[in-house]
Amino acid sequence: MDLTTTPLTTATLDPALAVAELERRLALGTDPSDVHAAVESGASGLVVVDSRSEQAWAQGHVPGALHLPTALIAPRATDLVPTGTVVVTYCWGPGCNGATRAALAFARLGFAVREMWGGIEYWTREGFGVEVDGVVTAGVPDPLTAPLGRGAACGC
């Protein structure tokens, strides 16, 4: 189907195809809010991996994340990440495919993997803590990306 010539309101889309694709996307991705909740709950068997450069890592990263740039995943991951661990990768943000490439590298090694949508950009925009030089600080959530107020939830 060519949606460039078919108005969206008249496009025919097989619901079964949509279900399959959306289920696939949800199985392979997650958002910063869900990652934060899992980390805060102390979920076992989960490793959050920052796939950015050393310079980017030093600018701030998800507290407790493992720093493993994409180019180092193949040679080092099996020494650093226990077998059976669920790996969540992230990079800069939605305009960067680094987390996707990192997730692919982990999947090729046999790890269960998910990509954190929005990367460190949306992690910080949601007001979650960022670690720099061992100090964790959190900003105010961006009202366009996260509800304001302690304990507020988006309801999605």
C-alpha positions as CSV (number, residue, x, y, z in Angstrom):
1,M,0.0,0.0,0.0
2,D,1.3,3.4,-0.9
3,L,0.3,5.9,1.8
4,T,1.9,8.7,-0.1
5,T,-1.0,8.6,-2.6
6,T,-3.7,7.2,-0.3
7,P,-5.3,9.4,2.3
8,L,-4.9,8.0,5.8
9,T,-8.6,7.9,6.4
10,T,-9.2,5.6,3.4
11,A,-6.1,3.4,3.7
12,T,-6.9,-0.3,4.2
13,L,-4.7,-1.9,6.8
14,D,-5.1,-5.5,7.9
15,P,-5.6,-5.4,11.7
16,A,-3.8,-8.8,12.1
17,L,-0.7,-7.2,10.4
18,A,-1.0,-4.3,12.8
19,V,-1.3,-6.6,15.8
20,A,1.8,-8.6,14.8
21,E,3.9,-5.5,14.1
22,L,2.9,-3.7,17.3
23,E,3.4,-6.8,19.5
24,R,6.9,-7.2,17.9
25,R,7.8,-3.6,18.6
26,L,6.6,-3.9,22.2
27,A,8.6,-7.1,22.7
28,L,11.8,-5.5,21.6
29,G,11.5,-2.0,23.0
30,T,10.7,-0.3,26.3
31,D,10.4,3.3,27.5
32,P,12.5,5.2,30.1
33,S,9.6,5.1,32.6
34,D,9.4,1.3,32.5
35,V,13.2,1.0,32.8
36,H,13.3,3.4,35.7
37,A,10.5,1.4,37.5
38,A,12.4,-1.9,36.9
39,V,15.7,-0.4,38.2
40,E,14.1,1.2,41.2
41,S,12.3,-2.0,42.1
42,G,15.6,-3.9,42.2
43,A,14.6,-6.2,39.4
44,S,17.1,-9.0,39.2
45,G,18.5,-10.3,35.9
46,L,18.5,-6.9,34.2
47,V,21.4,-4.9,32.9
48,V,21.0,-1.4,31.4
49,V,23.8,-0.7,28.9
50,D,24.9,2.7,27.7
51,S,26.4,2.2,24.2
52,R,27.7,5.7,23.8
53,S,31.4,6.9,23.7
54,E,33.5,7.5,26.8
55,Q,33.0,11.3,26.3
56,A,29.2,10.9,26.1
57,W,29.2,8.6,29.2
58,A,31.1,11.2,31.2
59,Q,28.5,13.8,30.3
60,G,25.9,11.8,32.3
61,H,24.4,8.3,32.2
62,V,21.6,6.2,33.8
63,P,22.7,5.4,37.3
64,G,23.9,1.8,37.6
65,A,24.2,1.4,33.9
66,L,27.1,-0.6,32.3
67,H,29.2,1.4,29.9
68,L,29.8,-0.7,26.9
69,P,30.2,1.1,23.6
70,T,28.8,-0.8,20.6
71,A,32.2,-1.6,19.1
72,L,33.2,-3.4,22.3
73,I,30.0,-5.5,22.8
74,A,31.1,-8.5,20.7
75,P,34.5,-8.8,22.3
76,R,33.6,-8.0,25.9
77,A,29.9,-8.6,26.6
78,T,30.1,-12.3,27.5
79,D,32.8,-11.4,30.1
80,L,30.7,-8.5,31.6
81,V,27.1,-9.6,31.4
82,P,25.9,-12.9,32.9
83,T,24.2,-15.5,30.7
84,G,20.4,-15.2,31.0
85,T,20.4,-11.5,31.7
86,V,17.9,-9.2,30.0
87,V,19.9,-6.4,28.5
88,V,18.3,-3.0,27.9
89,T,20.4,-0.8,25.6
90,Y,20.3,3.0,25.2
91,C,22.1,5.7,23.3
92,W,21.5,9.5,22.8
93,G,17.9,9.7,21.8
94,P,15.2,9.1,19.2
95,G,17.4,10.6,16.4
96,C,20.1,8.0,17.1
97,N,20.2,4.4,16.1
98,G,23.0,3.5,18.4
99,A,20.8,1.6,20.9
100,T,19.4,-0.4,18.0
101,R,22.9,-1.4,16.8
102,A,23.9,-2.2,20.4
103,A,20.8,-4.4,20.9
104,L,21.5,-6.2,17.6
105,A,25.1,-6.9,18.8
106,F,23.8,-8.4,22.1
107,A,21.1,-10.4,20.3
108,R,23.7,-11.9,18.0
109,L,25.5,-13.1,21.2
110,G,22.3,-14.8,22.3
111,F,21.2,-12.3,24.9
112,A,17.5,-11.3,25.5
113,V,17.5,-7.7,24.6
114,R,15.3,-4.6,24.5
115,E,16.0,-1.1,23.3
116,M,15.1,1.9,25.5
117,W,13.2,4.3,23.3
118,G,14.2,7.9,23.5
119,G,17.6,7.1,25.0
120,I,19.3,9.3,27.6
121,E,17.5,12.3,26.2
122,Y,14.0,11.1,27.2
123,W,15.4,9.6,30.4
124,T,16.5,13.1,31.5
125,R,13.4,14.8,30.0
126,E,11.2,12.5,32.2
127,G,13.2,13.9,35.2
128,F,15.0,10.7,36.1
129,G,18.4,10.8,37.8
130,V,21.6,11.1,35.8
131,E,25.0,10.1,37.1
132,V,28.1,12.3,36.5
133,D,31.3,11.5,38.4
134,G,29.5,9.3,40.9
135,V,26.9,12.0,41.8
136,V,23.3,11.5,40.8
137,T,21.1,14.5,40.1
138,A,17.6,14.7,38.7
139,G,16.0,17.6,36.8
140,V,12.4,18.7,36.6
141,P,10.3,16.6,34.2
142,D,9.5,18.1,30.8
143,P,5.7,18.5,30.9
144,L,5.6,17.5,27.2
145,T,7.1,14.1,27.9
146,A,6.1,13.3,31.5
147,P,3.4,14.3,33.9
148,L,4.4,16.7,36.6
149,G,4.0,15.9,40.3
150,R,5.3,13.3,42.6
151,G,4.0,9.8,41.8
152,A,2.2,11.1,38.7
153,A,1.7,8.6,35.9
154,C,0.9,9.1,32.3
155,G,-1.7,6.4,32.3
156,C,-0.5,4.8,29.1
